[in-house]
Amino acid sequence: MKKLGWGLVGGGEGSQIGFAHRAGSVIDGKFQFVAGAMDIDPKRAVEFGMAQGLDKDRSYSDWQEMLEKEKNRDERLHLVTVATPNVTHHTISKAFMEAGFHVLCEKPMTMTVEEAKDLVEVSKKTGQICAVNYGYTGYPMVRQMRSMVDIGDLGAIRVVVAEFAGGFMADAKDAENPRVRWRFDPTQAGMAAVTVDCGIHALHMACFVTGQKVVSVSSDFGHGIKSRQLEDDNLSAFRMRHGTIGRLWTSGLAIGRTHGLTLQVFGETGGLRWTQEQPNQLFWTPLNQPTQLLERGGNHLSKAAQRANRITLGHPEGMVMAFANLYRDLGDTITAMNEGNRPDELAGWYPSVEDGCHSIEIVQAMVQSAKRGSIWVKV
Ligand SMILES: NC(=O)c1ccc[n+]([C@@H]2O[C@H](COP(=O)([O-])OP(=O)(O)OC[C@H]3O[C@@H](n4cnc5c(N)ncnc54)[C@H](O)[C@@H]3O)[C@@H](O)[C@H]2O)c1
């Protein structure tokens, strides 16, 4: 079967997230990397594209050129990933969808709720997918958590505790580093910093695993490094649709916690605990019983966790494989759409444009709450 054509905007040489996309997209052989405009600098964009193996005529100096030329080709791209800084996501994703391309947009999907709602509308109107790269939901053991919640192993979910707190923004001397600076500049990052950079992943994961939306929040934003215009620490309480009590701590100041993404889910009849730095293990404690360690790759796991697994038990998988699972979901979905078939239900677990929009609504409510002394704000 012919591979699907894939293009990348942003994610150039030295970028934080480009490699994970370039590697994850092609691991399962569904996509082939054929076009890109990967750098804000036109010369570097062309050179880096060619160094990555793109043909000269498909290694573009900017995304507008890529869009104009790609939309007129007979062999069209099947998916375009947008991995540029936040301020550009709405414009670029919208333009590609309107030209008839499916999009995988980096998080945060947009800067404002209005832009997010606009992308939901554009996706509906054009029939193009606008997925959002909450790539960590691709980990097999995160999918196992969702399956266990779905089938009722935990009973009703009482409490979910989501954390994404690391030391990646803790060095005050780093404030002028261009890769850090834009994240605290409201004109480039949006209404929040660590909340949209990191916390948003943990929040989405809480929604993904529990199958619930957030309905209200109370947030305390802090500026550990005083010169920053946006928060580098956020402790929030939230409530979910079915009454679940939620807690989020996200921070860039937590030196020593390296990546620091964890999720704990406590129900009436059991608790689950997962941490991204040991992603192949999941702690499961049924009520009044000893804790069990579930290992990725085990044949006792759910269909969703087994589908997300590639390598046998004991050989660790990591972040690029988690991203690859989103690409596999999208590849399966796009192929089914092209052939007029129904996609595999599990392929539909990739984060959707509605998920991206819900996250921005939560962040907006958190910003409003933090500005007003942590009062409870409806989402
Ligand atoms: N899903 C994740 O786990 C994850 C992790 C890190 C970053 N991100 C997101 O990915 C996006 C990029 O973050 P990053 O950390 O890689 O940033 P970065 O600053 O390290 O890299 C940005 C890249 O985009 C290029 N670029 C900038 N503007 C461009 C434009 N208009 N056209 C083409 N290329 C352009 C830059 O030259 C650079 O190569 C952000 O939205 C960020 O929130 C997501």
PDBQT file of the ligand as one rigid body, heavy atoms in Angstrom, charges set to zero:
ROOT
HETATM    1  N1  LIG A 401       3.531  18.092  22.579  1.00  0.00    +0.000 N 
HETATM    2  C1  LIG A 401       4.635  18.288  23.268  1.00  0.00    +0.000 C 
HETATM    3  O1  LIG A 401       5.019  17.466  24.083  1.00  0.00    +0.000 OA
HETATM    4  C2  LIG A 401       5.422  19.540  23.049  1.00  0.00    +0.000 A 
HETATM    5  C3  LIG A 401       6.710  19.674  23.580  1.00  0.00    +0.000 A 
HETATM    6  C4  LIG A 401       7.439  20.853  23.295  1.00  0.00    +0.000 A 
HETATM    7  C5  LIG A 401       6.845  21.867  22.553  1.00  0.00    +0.000 A 
HETATM    8  N2  LIG A 401       5.571  21.717  22.096  1.00  0.00    +0.000 N 
HETATM    9  C6  LIG A 401       4.913  22.780  21.301  1.00  0.00    +0.000 C 
HETATM   10  O2  LIG A 401       5.521  22.781  20.009  1.00  0.00    +0.000 OA
HETATM   11  C7  LIG A 401       5.583  24.115  19.518  1.00  0.00    +0.000 C 
HETATM   12  C8  LIG A 401       7.043  24.439  19.193  1.00  0.00    +0.000 C 
HETATM   13  O3  LIG A 401       7.770  24.355  20.400  1.00  0.00    +0.000 OA
HETATM   14  P1  LIG A 401       9.339  24.095  20.443  1.00  0.00    +0.000 P 
HETATM   15  O4  LIG A 401       9.631  23.907  21.890  1.00  0.00    +0.000 OA
HETATM   16  O5  LIG A 401       9.750  23.078  19.475  1.00  0.00    +0.000 OA
HETATM   17  O6  LIG A 401       9.840  25.542  20.003  1.00  0.00    +0.000 OA
HETATM   18  P2  LIG A 401      11.296  25.932  19.516  1.00  0.00    +0.000 P 
HETATM   19  O7  LIG A 401      11.379  27.405  19.720  1.00  0.00    +0.000 OA
HETATM   20  O8  LIG A 401      12.316  25.022  20.116  1.00  0.00    +0.000 OA
HETATM   21  O9  LIG A 401      11.251  25.600  17.930  1.00  0.00    +0.000 OA
HETATM   22  C9  LIG A 401      10.325  26.243  17.060  1.00  0.00    +0.000 C 
HETATM   23  C10 LIG A 401      10.691  25.865  15.626  1.00  0.00    +0.000 C 
HETATM   24  O10 LIG A 401       9.716  26.424  14.741  1.00  0.00    +0.000 OA
HETATM   25  C11 LIG A 401      10.398  27.225  13.737  1.00  0.00    +0.000 C 
HETATM   26  N3  LIG A 401       9.474  28.303  13.363  1.00  0.00    +0.000 N 
HETATM   27  C12 LIG A 401       9.106  29.373  14.093  1.00  0.00    +0.000 A 
HETATM   28  N4  LIG A 401       8.203  30.117  13.428  1.00  0.00    +0.000 NA
HETATM   29  C13 LIG A 401       8.011  29.479  12.236  1.00  0.00    +0.000 A 
HETATM   30  C14 LIG A 401       7.197  29.756  11.100  1.00  0.00    +0.000 A 
HETATM   31  N5  LIG A 401       6.405  30.831  11.047  1.00  0.00    +0.000 N 
HETATM   32  N6  LIG A 401       7.253  28.898  10.049  1.00  0.00    +0.000 NA
HETATM   33  C15 LIG A 401       8.053  27.805  10.079  1.00  0.00    +0.000 A 
HETATM   34  N7  LIG A 401       8.843  27.497  11.135  1.00  0.00    +0.000 NA
HETATM   35  C16 LIG A 401       8.819  28.334  12.194  1.00  0.00    +0.000 A 
HETATM   36  C17 LIG A 401      11.662  27.688  14.415  1.00  0.00    +0.000 C 
HETATM   37  O11 LIG A 401      12.641  28.097  13.474  1.00  0.00    +0.000 OA
HETATM   38  C18 LIG A 401      12.044  26.415  15.183  1.00  0.00    +0.000 C 
HETATM   39  O12 LIG A 401      12.652  25.485  14.321  1.00  0.00    +0.000 OA
HETATM   40  C19 LIG A 401       4.995  25.009  20.615  1.00  0.00    +0.000 C 
HETATM   41  O13 LIG A 401       3.672  25.302  20.327  1.00  0.00    +0.000 OA
HETATM   42  C20 LIG A 401       5.091  24.173  21.868  1.00  0.00    +0.000 C 
HETATM   43  O14 LIG A 401       4.064  24.480  22.806  1.00  0.00    +0.000 OA
HETATM   44  C21 LIG A 401       4.881  20.586  22.321  1.00  0.00    +0.000 A 
ENDROOT
TORSDOF 0
